[in-house]
Amino acid sequence: EVLTTGTAYMTELNALNINIANAKVNKQVDEMMRISRSIFDFITKNPAKMREIRQFMNYYLPTSINLLKNYDEFNKQTVKSENITAAMKKIEGVLDTIVIAFSRVLDDLFKDKVLNTSVDIEVLEKMIKDEGF
């Protein structure tokens, strides 16, 4: 179910990215999609970690999509009032923060593997040192 919902979110992000004619926004959405794909790939291989992406699935991703929908709607207005322009700038400004948040979710998924790898390296180095190499 999570992966089905994730696929739908990715389809929606891609459609919004195609509709929005702003190179900077497109680059940020591309990065959001790249990180999201990595998160979903990780969850596919490690389904026990699914609960660790609850906030990503229930808040970060749908809220990001909603912001981009608003941006797309604002951008299509032939007359852009001060309020619309200000809202568009705010959305553009928060996209970098969203990319960072997505990256942290992905990084947190790998936390255990990184710790285990570090421990394995320390043990290996100690054994090599003890053997006189």
N, CA, C and O atoms as CSV, one atom per row, in Angstrom:
chain,resi,resn,atom,element,x,y,z
A,1,GLU,N,N,0.821,-1.195,0.000
A,1,GLU,CA,C,0.000,0.000,0.000
A,1,GLU,C,C,0.869,1.265,0.000
A,1,GLU,O,O,0.593,2.215,-0.732
A,2,VAL,N,N,1.909,1.266,0.818
A,2,VAL,CA,C,2.808,2.425,0.878
A,2,VAL,C,C,3.465,2.657,-0.481
A,2,VAL,O,O,3.562,3.791,-0.949
A,3,LEU,N,N,3.908,1.585,-1.101
A,3,LEU,CA,C,4.576,1.724,-2.395
A,3,LEU,C,C,3.592,2.139,-3.492
A,3,LEU,O,O,3.958,2.883,-4.402
A,4,THR,N,N,2.359,1.668,-3.411
A,4,THR,CA,C,1.334,2.085,-4.375
A,4,THR,C,C,1.058,3.574,-4.222
A,4,THR,O,O,0.981,4.305,-5.209
A,5,THR,N,N,0.910,4.016,-2.983
A,5,THR,CA,C,0.697,5.439,-2.714
A,5,THR,C,C,1.917,6.243,-3.155
A,5,THR,O,O,1.784,7.316,-3.744
A,6,GLY,N,N,3.104,5.716,-2.865
A,6,GLY,CA,C,4.333,6.380,-3.269
A,6,GLY,C,C,4.433,6.538,-4.775
A,6,GLY,O,O,4.864,7.582,-5.263
A,7,THR,N,N,4.041,5.513,-5.512
A,7,THR,CA,C,4.055,5.576,-6.979
A,7,THR,C,C,3.091,6.653,-7.468
A,7,THR,O,O,3.404,7.401,-8.394
A,8,ALA,N,N,1.928,6.727,-6.846
A,8,ALA,CA,C,0.962,7.765,-7.222
A,8,ALA,C,C,1.521,9.158,-6.935
A,8,ALA,O,O,1.370,10.071,-7.746
A,9,TYR,N,N,2.162,9.315,-5.786
A,9,TYR,CA,C,2.789,10.604,-5.460
A,9,TYR,C,C,3.871,10.964,-6.486
A,9,TYR,O,O,3.977,12.112,-6.916
A,10,MET,N,N,4.657,9.978,-6.862
A,10,MET,CA,C,5.735,10.235,-7.827
A,10,MET,C,C,5.159,10.647,-9.192
A,10,MET,O,O,5.698,11.533,-9.855
A,11,THR,N,N,4.079,10.008,-9.597
A,11,THR,CA,C,3.416,10.359,-10.853
A,11,THR,C,C,2.912,11.792,-10.798
A,11,THR,O,O,3.037,12.549,-11.761
A,12,GLU,N,N,2.341,12.149,-9.655
A,12,GLU,CA,C,1.834,13.508,-9.471
A,12,GLU,C,C,2.968,14.537,-9.478
A,12,GLU,O,O,2.852,15.593,-10.101
A,13,LEU,N,N,4.058,14.222,-8.785
A,13,LEU,CA,C,5.224,15.124,-8.783
A,13,LEU,C,C,5.755,15.324,-10.196
A,13,LEU,O,O,6.063,16.446,-10.596
A,14,ASN,N,N,5.859,14.241,-10.943
A,14,ASN,CA,C,6.372,14.320,-12.306
A,14,ASN,C,C,5.471,15.185,-13.184
A,14,ASN,O,O,5.961,16.013,-13.952
A,15,ALA,N,N,4.158,14.996,-13.073
A,15,ALA,CA,C,3.222,15.799,-13.867
A,15,ALA,C,C,3.340,17.281,-13.517
A,15,ALA,O,O,3.335,18.136,-14.403
A,16,LEU,N,N,3.446,17.581,-12.227
A,16,LEU,CA,C,3.609,18.973,-11.814
A,16,LEU,C,C,4.912,19.549,-12.352
A,16,LEU,O,O,4.954,20.693,-12.804
A,17,ASN,N,N,5.962,18.760,-12.302
A,17,ASN,CA,C,7.265,19.217,-12.779
A,17,ASN,C,C,7.214,19.543,-14.271
A,17,ASN,O,O,7.846,20.494,-14.730
A,18,ILE,N,N,6.468,18.755,-15.008
A,18,ILE,CA,C,6.325,19.002,-16.453
A,18,ILE,C,C,5.539,20.292,-16.686
A,18,ILE,O,O,5.866,21.071,-17.582
A,19,ASN,N,N,4.496,20.515,-15.869
A,19,ASN,CA,C,3.638,21.698,-16.044
A,19,ASN,C,C,4.304,23.000,-15.632
A,19,ASN,O,O,3.997,24.055,-16.187
A,20,ILE,N,N,5.207,22.939,-14.673
A,20,ILE,CA,C,5.818,24.156,-14.134
A,20,ILE,C,C,7.010,24.549,-14.995
A,20,ILE,O,O,7.961,23.785,-15.163
A,21,ALA,N,N,6.934,25.749,-15.530
A,21,ALA,CA,C,7.992,26.244,-16.408
A,21,ALA,C,C,8.926,27.170,-15.632
A,21,ALA,O,O,8.930,28.384,-15.832
A,22,ASN,N,N,9.714,26.569,-14.746
A,22,ASN,CA,C,10.687,27.321,-13.969
A,22,ASN,C,C,11.871,26.378,-13.732
A,22,ASN,O,O,11.751,25.394,-13.002
A,23,ALA,N,N,12.999,26.682,-14.345
A,23,ALA,CA,C,14.156,25.773,-14.316
A,23,ALA,C,C,14.627,25.471,-12.890
A,23,ALA,O,O,14.981,24.333,-12.581
A,24,LYS,N,N,14.632,26.483,-12.027
A,24,LYS,CA,C,15.090,26.267,-10.652
A,24,LYS,C,C,14.133,25.330,-9.910
A,24,LYS,O,O,14.570,24.398,-9.236
A,25,VAL,N,N,12.852,25.577,-10.036
A,25,VAL,CA,C,11.845,24.721,-9.400
A,25,VAL,C,C,11.945,23.310,-9.969
A,25,VAL,O,O,11.883,22.332,-9.224
A,26,ASN,N,N,12.099,23.203,-11.291
A,26,ASN,CA,C,12.218,21.881,-11.925
A,26,ASN,C,C,13.403,21.099,-11.374
A,26,ASN,O,O,13.304,19.896,-11.136
A,27,LYS,N,N,14.518,21.784,-11.175
A,27,LYS,CA,C,15.706,21.118,-10.638
A,27,LYS,C,C,15.438,20.609,-9.217
A,27,LYS,O,O,15.842,19.501,-8.865
A,28,GLN,N,N,14.762,21.417,-8.413
A,28,GLN,CA,C,14.462,21.023,-7.040
A,28,GLN,C,C,13.474,19.851,-7.006
A,28,GLN,O,O,13.623,18.937,-6.194
A,29,VAL,N,N,12.481,19.878,-7.874
A,29,VAL,CA,C,11.515,18.776,-7.935
A,29,VAL,C,C,12.203,17.510,-8.443
A,29,VAL,O,O,11.923,16.412,-7.961
A,30,ASP,N,N,13.102,17.665,-9.415
A,30,ASP,CA,C,13.885,16.503,-9.878
A,30,ASP,C,C,14.629,15.860,-8.713
A,30,ASP,O,O,14.660,14.636,-8.592
A,31,GLU,N,N,15.227,16.683,-7.859
A,31,GLU,CA,C,15.967,16.171,-6.707
A,31,GLU,C,C,15.025,15.517,-5.697
A,31,GLU,O,O,15.354,14.474,-5.132
A,32,MET,N,N,13.870,16.114,-5.467
A,32,MET,CA,C,12.873,15.519,-4.582
A,32,MET,C,C,12.463,14.139,-5.104
A,32,MET,O,O,12.317,13.192,-4.331
A,33,MET,N,N,12.281,14.039,-6.405
A,33,MET,CA,C,11.879,12.766,-7.003
A,33,MET,C,C,13.003,11.739,-6.919
A,33,MET,O,O,12.749,10.563,-6.657
A,34,ARG,N,N,14.225,12.167,-7.135
A,34,ARG,CA,C,15.370,11.253,-7.060
A,34,ARG,C,C,15.499,10.674,-5.658
A,34,ARG,O,O,15.686,9.469,-5.491
A,35,ILE,N,N,15.399,11.533,-4.659
A,35,ILE,CA,C,15.509,11.088,-3.265
A,35,ILE,C,C,14.314,10.187,-2.907
A,35,ILE,O,O,14.483,9.158,-2.254
A,36,SER,N,N,13.126,10.578,-3.334
A,36,SER,CA,C,11.935,9.772,-3.053
A,36,SER,C,C,12.064,8.375,-3.655
A,36,SER,O,O,11.719,7.386,-3.008
A,37,ARG,N,N,12.557,8.290,-4.891
A,37,ARG,CA,C,12.773,6.976,-5.514
A,37,ARG,C,C,13.742,6.144,-4.686
A,37,ARG,O,O,13.533,4.944,-4.510
A,38,SER,N,N,14.799,6.769,-4.177
A,38,SER,CA,C,15.765,6.059,-3.339
A,38,SER,C,C,15.108,5.570,-2.047
A,38,SER,O,O,15.391,4.464,-1.585
A,39,ILE,N,N,14.242,6.383,-1.469
A,39,ILE,CA,C,13.523,5.978,-0.253
A,39,ILE,C,C,12.634,4.770,-0.562
A,39,ILE,O,O,12.622,3.797,0.192
A,40,PHE,N,N,11.903,4.832,-1.653
A,40,PHE,CA,C,11.013,3.723,-2.005
A,40,PHE,C,C,11.798,2.467,-2.374
A,40,PHE,O,O,11.367,1.356,-2.066
A,41,ASP,N,N,12.941,2.631,-3.027
A,41,ASP,CA,C,13.810,1.474,-3.318
A,41,ASP,C,C,14.281,0.827,-2.024
A,41,ASP,O,O,14.277,-0.398,-1.901
A,42,PHE,N,N,14.685,1.641,-1.063
A,42,PHE,CA,C,15.149,1.133,0.227
A,42,PHE,C,C,14.023,0.367,0.927
A,42,PHE,O,O,14.242,-0.729,1.444
A,43,ILE,N,N,12.830,0.941,0.943
A,43,ILE,CA,C,11.687,0.306,1.611
A,43,ILE,C,C,11.312,-1.000,0.912
A,43,ILE,O,O,10.903,-1.956,1.570
A,44,THR,N,N,11.445,-1.047,-0.399
A,44,THR,CA,C,11.167,-2.285,-1.130
A,44,THR,C,C,12.095,-3.397,-0.664
A,44,THR,O,O,11.682,-4.548,-0.528
A,45,LYS,N,N,13.350,-3.042,-0.423
A,45,LYS,CA,C,14.351,-4.029,0.009
A,45,LYS,C,C,14.319,-4.266,1.519
A,45,LYS,O,O,14.776,-5.307,1.991
A,46,ASN,N,N,13.788,-3.316,2.272
A,46,ASN,CA,C,13.763,-3.391,3.744
A,46,ASN,C,C,12.371,-3.031,4.264
A,46,ASN,O,O,12.210,-2.002,4.920
A,47,PRO,N,N,11.366,-3.859,3.985
A,47,PRO,CA,C,9.994,-3.501,4.371
A,47,PRO,C,C,9.789,-3.316,5.876
A,47,PRO,O,O,8.838,-2.652,6.288
A,48,ALA,N,N,10.650,-3.881,6.687
A,48,ALA,CA,C,10.524,-3.709,8.137
A,48,ALA,C,C,10.744,-2.247,8.552
A,48,ALA,O,O,10.343,-1.852,9.647
A,49,LYS,N,N,11.365,-1.459,7.706
A,49,LYS,CA,C,11.650,-0.050,8.011
A,49,LYS,C,C,10.511,0.885,7.578
A,49,LYS,O,O,10.632,2.106,7.679
A,50,MET,N,N,9.416,0.306,7.098
A,50,MET,CA,C,8.338,1.106,6.541
A,50,MET,C,C,7.799,2.154,7.514
A,50,MET,O,O,7.474,3.268,7.103
A,51,ARG,N,N,7.703,1.811,8.788
A,51,ARG,CA,C,7.152,2.780,9.752
A,51,ARG,C,C,8.061,4.001,9.909
A,51,ARG,O,O,7.613,5.047,10.380
A,52,GLU,N,N,9.320,3.878,9.523
A,52,GLU,CA,C,10.247,5.002,9.651
A,52,GLU,C,C,10.006,6.095,8.604
A,52,GLU,O,O,10.574,7.183,8.696
A,53,ILE,N,N,9.168,5.803,7.616
A,53,ILE,CA,C,8.870,6.830,6.615
A,53,ILE,C,C,7.432,7.341,6.753
A,53,ILE,O,O,6.901,7.972,5.840
A,54,ARG,N,N,6.817,7.066,7.888
A,54,ARG,CA,C,5.429,7.479,8.099
A,54,ARG,C,C,5.256,8.983,7.912
A,54,ARG,O,O,4.356,9.413,7.190
A,55,GLN,N,N,6.090,9.775,8.540
A,55,GLN,CA,C,5.963,11.230,8.432
A,55,GLN,C,C,6.241,11.697,6.995
A,55,GLN,O,O,5.601,12.624,6.498
A,56,PHE,N,N,7.194,11.048,6.347
A,56,PHE,CA,C,7.490,11.361,4.952
A,56,PHE,C,C,6.247,11.119,4.096
A,56,PHE,O,O,5.880,11.959,3.275
A,57,MET,N,N,5.604,9.973,4.289
A,57,MET,CA,C,4.442,9.591,3.474
A,57,MET,C,C,3.179,10.377,3.830
A,57,MET,O,O,2.387,10.721,2.952
A,58,ASN,N,N,3.000,10.655,5.103
A,58,ASN,CA,C,1.753,11.292,5.542
A,58,ASN,C,C,1.802,12.815,5.564
A,58,ASN,O,O,0.761,13.472,5.578
A,59,TYR,N,N,3.015,13.380,5.569
A,59,TYR,CA,C,3.096,14.833,5.651
A,59,TYR,C,C,4.034,15.451,4.608
A,59,TYR,O,O,3.600,16.252,3.780
A,60,TYR,N,N,5.313,15.080,4.648
A,60,TYR,CA,C,6.277,15.750,3.771
A,60,TYR,C,C,5.894,15.657,2.295
A,60,TYR,O,O,5.831,16.669,1.598
A,61,LEU,N,N,5.643,14.457,1.834
A,61,LEU,CA,C,5.383,14.265,0.404
A,61,LEU,C,C,4.045,14.884,-0.021
A,61,LEU,O,O,4.024,15.644,-0.990
A,62,PRO,N,N,2.929,14.594,0.658
A,62,PRO,CA,C,1.671,15.216,0.212
A,62,PRO,C,C,1.647,16.738,0.366
A,62,PRO,O,O,1.047,17.429,-0.457
A,63,THR,N,N,2.283,17.258,1.392
A,63,THR,CA,C,2.315,18.713,1.569
A,63,THR,C,C,3.158,19.361,0.477
A,63,THR,O,O,2.806,20.422,-0.038
A,64,SER,N,N,4.267,18.725,0.128
A,64,SER,CA,C,5.111,19.234,-0.954
A,64,SER,C,C,4.340,19.261,-2.266
A,64,SER,O,O,4.425,20.225,-3.026
A,65,ILE,N,N,3.587,18.199,-2.524
A,65,ILE,CA,C,2.777,18.137,-3.746
A,65,ILE,C,C,1.722,19.238,-3.726
A,65,ILE,O,O,1.485,19.892,-4.742
A,66,ASN,N,N,1.094,19.444,-2.583
A,66,ASN,CA,C,0.085,20.495,-2.472
A,66,ASN,C,C,0.686,21.877,-2.735
A,66,ASN,O,O,0.080,22.701,-3.420
A,67,LEU,N,N,1.865,22.126,-2.196
A,67,LEU,CA,C,2.538,23.405,-2.445
A,67,LEU,C,C,2.838,23.588,-3.934
A,67,LEU,O,O,2.663,24.674,-4.487
A,68,LEU,N,N,3.290,22.511,-4.570
A,68,LEU,CA,C,3.598,22.595,-6.003
A,68,LEU,C,C,2.334,22.766,-6.841
A,68,LEU,O,O,2.372,23.436,-7.873
A,69,LYS,N,N,1.221,22.176,-6.422
A,69,LYS,CA,C,-0.060,22.395,-7.111
A,69,LYS,C,C,-0.443,23.867,-7.026
A,69,LYS,O,O,-0.856,24.469,-8.017
A,70,ASN,N,N,-0.302,24.439,-5.830
A,70,ASN,CA,C,-0.607,25.861,-5.656
A,70,ASN,C,C,0.311,26.711,-6.522
A,70,ASN,O,O,-0.137,27.655,-7.172
A,71,TYR,N,N,1.592,26.374,-6.527
A,71,TYR,CA,C,2.556,27.118,-7.338
A,71,TYR,C,C,2.145,27.080,-8.807
A,71,TYR,O,O,2.152,28.104,-9.490
A,72,ASP,N,N,1.787,25.885,-9.287
A,72,ASP,CA,C,1.378,25.723,-10.677
A,72,ASP,C,C,0.138,26.573,-10.971
A,72,ASP,O,O,0.061,27.235,-12.006
A,73,GLU,N,N,-0.825,26.547,-10.054
A,73,GLU,CA,C,-2.041,27.345,-10.238
A,73,GLU,C,C,-1.719,28.837,-10.238
A,73,GLU,O,O,-2.209,29.583,-11.085
A,74,PHE,N,N,-0.896,29.266,-9.289
A,74,PHE,CA,C,-0.509,30.681,-9.231
A,74,PHE,C,C,0.228,31.097,-10.502
A,74,PHE,O,O,0.006,32.181,-11.042
A,75,ASN,N,N,1.099,30.224,-10.962
A,75,ASN,CA,C,1.918,30.526,-12.133
A,75,ASN,C,C,1.072,30.679,-13.397
A,75,ASN,O,O,1.463,31.396,-14.318
A,76,LYS,N,N,-0.069,30.021,-13.450
A,76,LYS,CA,C,-0.941,30.070,-14.637
A,76,LYS,C,C,-1.830,31.313,-14.665
A,76,LYS,O,O,-2.495,31.578,-15.667
A,77,GLN,N,N,-1.845,32.068,-13.578
A,77,GLN,CA,C,-2.674,33.272,-13.535
A,77,GLN,C,C,-2.101,34.320,-14.484
A,77,GLN,O,O,-0.902,34.598,-14.475
A,78,THR,N,N,-2.974,34.891,-15.297
A,78,THR,CA,C,-2.499,35.910,-16.247
A,78,THR,C,C,-2.152,37.210,-15.531
A,78,THR,O,O,-1.267,37.948,-15.964
A,79,VAL,N,N,-2.850,37.483,-14.442
A,79,VAL,CA,C,-2.534,38.654,-13.637
A,79,VAL,C,C,-2.025,38.139,-12.294
A,79,VAL,O,O,-2.743,37.469,-11.552
A,80,LYS,N,N,-0.785,38.464,-12.006
A,80,LYS,CA,C,-0.184,37.997,-10.756
A,80,LYS,C,C,-0.158,39.147,-9.757
A,80,LYS,O,O,0.644,40.074,-9.870
A,81,SER,N,N,-1.042,39.065,-8.790
A,81,SER,CA,C,-1.109,40.092,-7.757
A,81,SER,C,C,0.116,39.984,-6.855
A,81,SER,O,O,0.925,39.064,-6.973
A,82,GLU,N,N,0.221,40.939,-5.966
A,82,GLU,CA,C,1.310,40.944,-4.993
A,82,GLU,C,C,1.261,39.694,-4.124
A,82,GLU,O,O,2.295,39.100,-3.819
A,83,ASN,N,N,0.052,39.298,-3.725
A,83,ASN,CA,C,-0.111,38.108,-2.891
A,83,ASN,C,C,0.333,36.840,-3.616
A,83,ASN,O,O,1.013,35.991,-3.040
A,84,ILE,N,N,-0.052,36.721,-4.864
A,84,ILE,CA,C,0.327,35.536,-5.654
A,84,ILE,C,C,1.837,35.490,-5.832
A,84,ILE,O,O,2.458,34.442,-5.651
A,85,THR,N,N,2.416,36.606,-6.179
A,85,THR,CA,C,3.869,36.666,-6.371
A,85,THR,C,C,4.598,36.318,-5.074
A,85,THR,O,O,5.578,35.573,-5.089
A,86,ALA,N,N,4.124,36.854,-3.964
A,86,ALA,CA,C,4.749,36.571,-2.662
A,86,ALA,C,C,4.617,35.094,-2.318
A,86,ALA,O,O,5.567,34.485,-1.824
A,87,ALA,N,N,3.453,34.514,-2.572
A,87,ALA,CA,C,3.252,33.085,-2.292
A,87,ALA,C,C,4.169,32.230,-3.153
A,87,ALA,O,O,4.734,31.249,-2.670
A,88,MET,N,N,4.321,32.585,-4.409
A,88,MET,CA,C,5.215,31.837,-5.303
A,88,MET,C,C,6.657,31.897,-4.805
A,88,MET,O,O,7.371,30.894,-4.828
A,89,LYS,N,N,7.076,33.065,-4.360
A,89,LYS,CA,C,8.438,33.224,-3.837
A,89,LYS,C,C,8.639,32.380,-2.573
A,89,LYS,O,O,9.692,31.769,-2.391
A,90,LYS,N,N,7.628,32.350,-1.706
A,90,LYS,CA,C,7.716,31.537,-0.489
A,90,LYS,C,C,7.854,30.055,-0.842
A,90,LYS,O,O,8.660,29.337,-0.250
A,91,ILE,N,N,7.064,29.615,-1.803
A,91,ILE,CA,C,7.146,28.208,-2.221
A,91,ILE,C,C,8.522,27.923,-2.812
A,91,ILE,O,O,9.140,26.910,-2.486
A,92,GLU,N,N,9.003,28.807,-3.678
A,92,GLU,CA,C,10.344,28.625,-4.255
A,92,GLU,C,C,11.390,28.551,-3.148
A,92,GLU,O,O,12.328,27.756,-3.218
A,93,GLY,N,N,11.222,29.382,-2.130
A,93,GLY,CA,C,12.185,29.434,-1.035
A,93,GLY,C,C,12.187,28.191,-0.157
A,93,GLY,O,O,13.233,27.821,0.376
A,94,VAL,N,N,11.042,27.538,0.005
A,94,VAL,CA,C,10.969,26.377,0.893
A,94,VAL,C,C,11.392,25.080,0.185
A,94,VAL,O,O,11.610,24.068,0.851
A,95,LEU,N,N,11.509,25.089,-1.117
A,95,LEU,CA,C,11.841,23.855,-1.835
A,95,LEU,C,C,13.215,23.303,-1.441
A,95,LEU,O,O,13.385,22.087,-1.347
A,96,ASP,N,N,14.188,24.173,-1.212
A,96,ASP,CA,C,15.496,23.695,-0.757
A,96,ASP,C,C,15.389,23.003,0.600
A,96,ASP,O,O,16.051,21.993,0.839
A,97,THR,N,N,14.562,23.543,1.482
A,97,THR,CA,C,14.349,22.936,2.794
A,97,THR,C,C,13.681,21.571,2.648
A,97,THR,O,O,14.018,20.630,3.367
A,98,ILE,N,N,12.749,21.467,1.730
A,98,ILE,CA,C,12.076,20.188,1.481
A,98,ILE,C,C,13.078,19.149,0.995
A,98,ILE,O,O,13.053,18.003,1.443
A,99,VAL,N,N,13.958,19.545,0.081
A,99,VAL,CA,C,14.987,18.619,-0.426
A,99,VAL,C,C,15.863,18.132,0.738
A,99,VAL,O,O,16.189,16.948,0.818
A,100,ILE,N,N,16.235,19.037,1.628
A,100,ILE,CA,C,17.044,18.663,2.799
A,100,ILE,C,C,16.271,17.686,3.682
A,100,ILE,O,O,16.836,16.698,4.152
A,101,ALA,N,N,14.997,17.950,3.911
A,101,ALA,CA,C,14.178,17.056,4.739
A,101,ALA,C,C,14.081,15.664,4.107
A,101,ALA,O,O,14.207,14.657,4.804
A,102,PHE,N,N,13.860,15.606,2.801
A,102,PHE,CA,C,13.798,14.319,2.108
A,102,PHE,C,C,15.130,13.585,2.253
A,102,PHE,O,O,15.155,12.376,2.487
A,103,SER,N,N,16.228,14.312,2.113
A,103,SER,CA,C,17.562,13.701,2.242
A,103,SER,C,C,17.772,13.134,3.634
A,103,SER,O,O,18.363,12.065,3.785
A,104,ARG,N,N,17.299,13.833,4.647
A,104,ARG,CA,C,17.447,13.353,6.031
A,104,ARG,C,C,16.639,12.083,6.270
A,104,ARG,O,O,17.082,11.190,6.992
A,105,VAL,N,N,15.463,11.999,5.667
A,105,VAL,CA,C,14.666,10.775,5.788
A,105,VAL,C,C,15.451,9.602,5.207
A,105,VAL,O,O,15.536,8.539,5.821
A,106,LEU,N,N,16.021,9.803,4.025
A,106,LEU,CA,C,16.815,8.747,3.385
A,106,LEU,C,C,18.037,8.405,4.225
A,106,LEU,O,O,18.351,7.232,4.425
A,107,ASP,N,N,18.718,9.418,4.711
A,107,ASP,CA,C,19.903,9.196,5.532
A,107,ASP,C,C,19.566,8.404,6.798
A,107,ASP,O,O,20.310,7.504,7.189
A,108,ASP,N,N,18.453,8.741,7.428
A,108,ASP,CA,C,18.032,8.030,8.641
A,108,ASP,C,C,17.744,6.554,8.371
A,108,ASP,O,O,17.964,5.708,9.237
A,109,LEU,N,N,17.258,6.251,7.180
A,109,LEU,CA,C,16.992,4.848,6.840
A,109,LEU,C,C,18.278,4.023,6.834
A,109,LEU,O,O,18.256,2.830,7.140
A,110,PHE,N,N,19.383,4.650,6.491
A,110,PHE,CA,C,20.661,3.954,6.402
A,110,PHE,C,C,21.454,3.979,7.707
A,110,PHE,O,O,22.553,3.427,7.774
A,111,LYS,N,N,20.911,4.610,8.735
A,111,LYS,CA,C,21.633,4.784,9.999
A,111,LYS,C,C,22.156,3.459,10.567
A,111,LYS,O,O,23.328,3.360,10.931
A,112,ASP,N,N,21.298,2.452,10.643
A,112,ASP,CA,C,21.716,1.161,11.199
A,112,ASP,C,C,22.804,0.501,10.372
A,112,ASP,O,O,23.755,-0.058,10.918
A,113,LYS,N,N,22.662,0.567,9.046
A,113,LYS,CA,C,23.668,-0.050,8.170
A,113,LYS,C,C,25.015,0.656,8.301
A,113,LYS,O,O,26.066,0.015,8.286
A,114,VAL,N,N,24.974,1.963,8.427
A,114,VAL,CA,C,26.210,2.729,8.586
A,114,VAL,C,C,26.875,2.358,9.910
A,114,VAL,O,O,28.090,2.163,9.958
A,115,LEU,N,N,26.094,2.260,10.980
A,115,LEU,CA,C,26.635,1.887,12.284
A,115,LEU,C,C,27.241,0.486,12.228
A,115,LEU,O,O,28.357,0.275,12.703
A,116,ASN,N,N,26.522,-0.459,11.657
A,116,ASN,CA,C,27.039,-1.828,11.538
A,116,ASN,C,C,28.318,-1.885,10.716
A,116,ASN,O,O,29.238,-2.635,11.041
A,117,THR,N,N,28.374,-1.104,9.669
A,117,THR,CA,C,29.567,-1.054,8.829
A,117,THR,C,C,30.749,-0.491,9.618
A,117,THR,O,O,31.864,-1.003,9.527
A,118,SER,N,N,30.499,0.551,10.382
A,118,SER,CA,C,31.570,1.144,11.199
A,118,SER,C,C,32.105,0.145,12.221
A,118,SER,O,O,33.315,0.039,12.424
A,119,VAL,N,N,31.204,-0.579,12.856
A,119,VAL,CA,C,31.622,-1.589,13.837
A,119,VAL,C,C,32.432,-2.681,13.144
A,119,VAL,O,O,33.467,-3.105,13.659
A,120,ASP,N,N,31.970,-3.139,11.981
A,120,ASP,CA,C,32.707,-4.164,11.235
A,120,ASP,C,C,34.116,-3.694,10.882
A,120,ASP,O,O,35.073,-4.463,10.970
A,121,ILE,N,N,34.237,-2.444,10.488
A,121,ILE,CA,C,35.556,-1.889,10.135
A,121,ILE,C,C,36.453,-1.837,11.365
A,121,ILE,O,O,37.622,-2.218,11.295
A,122,GLU,N,N,35.920,-1.369,12.490
A,122,GLU,CA,C,36.717,-1.295,13.722
A,122,GLU,C,C,37.216,-2.679,14.145
A,122,GLU,O,O,38.380,-2.832,14.514
A,123,VAL,N,N,36.348,-3.672,14.092
A,123,VAL,CA,C,36.734,-5.032,14.476
A,123,VAL,C,C,37.790,-5.567,13.519
A,123,VAL,O,O,38.779,-6.163,13.944
A,124,LEU,N,N,37.574,-5.351,12.224
A,124,LEU,CA,C,38.540,-5.812,11.227
A,124,LEU,C,C,39.902,-5.158,11.440
A,124,LEU,O,O,40.929,-5.836,11.411
A,125,GLU,N,N,39.913,-3.854,11.652
A,125,GLU,CA,C,41.180,-3.153,11.879
A,125,GLU,C,C,41.881,-3.677,13.135
A,125,GLU,O,O,43.100,-3.847,13.137
A,126,LYS,N,N,41.122,-3.932,14.196
A,126,LYS,CA,C,41.715,-4.450,15.427
A,126,LYS,C,C,42.299,-5.845,15.194
A,126,LYS,O,O,43.397,-6.143,15.664
A,127,MET,N,N,41.587,-6.678,14.487
A,127,MET,CA,C,42.074,-8.029,14.213
A,127,MET,C,C,43.343,-7.993,13.365
A,127,MET,O,O,44.281,-8.751,13.613
A,128,ILE,N,N,43.370,-7.123,12.378
A,128,ILE,CA,C,44.547,-6.986,11.519
A,128,ILE,C,C,45.725,-6.490,12.344
A,128,ILE,O,O,46.842,-6.986,12.191
A,129,LYS,N,N,45.485,-5.513,13.220
A,129,LYS,CA,C,46.535,-4.987,14.079
A,129,LYS,C,C,47.040,-6.069,15.041
A,129,LYS,O,O,48.246,-6.224,15.230
A,130,ASP,N,N,46.108,-6.816,15.646
A,130,ASP,CA,C,46.484,-7.896,16.566
A,130,ASP,C,C,47.299,-8.978,15.873
A,130,ASP,O,O,48.135,-9.620,16.509
A,131,GLU,N,N,47.072,-9.189,14.595
A,131,GLU,CA,C,47.801,-10.198,13.832
A,131,GLU,C,C,49.169,-9.673,13.382
A,131,GLU,O,O,49.970,-10.421,12.821
A,132,GLY,N,N,49.430,-8.388,13.629
A,132,GLY,CA,C,50.730,-7.819,13.294
A,132,GLY,C,C,50.850,-7.321,11.865
A,132,GLY,O,O,51.961,-7.093,11.387
A,133,PHE,N,N,49.741,-7.148,11.179
A,133,PHE,CA,C,49.804,-6.669,9.785
A,133,PHE,C,C,49.775,-5.178,9.726
A,133,PHE,O,O,49.820,-4.603,8.639
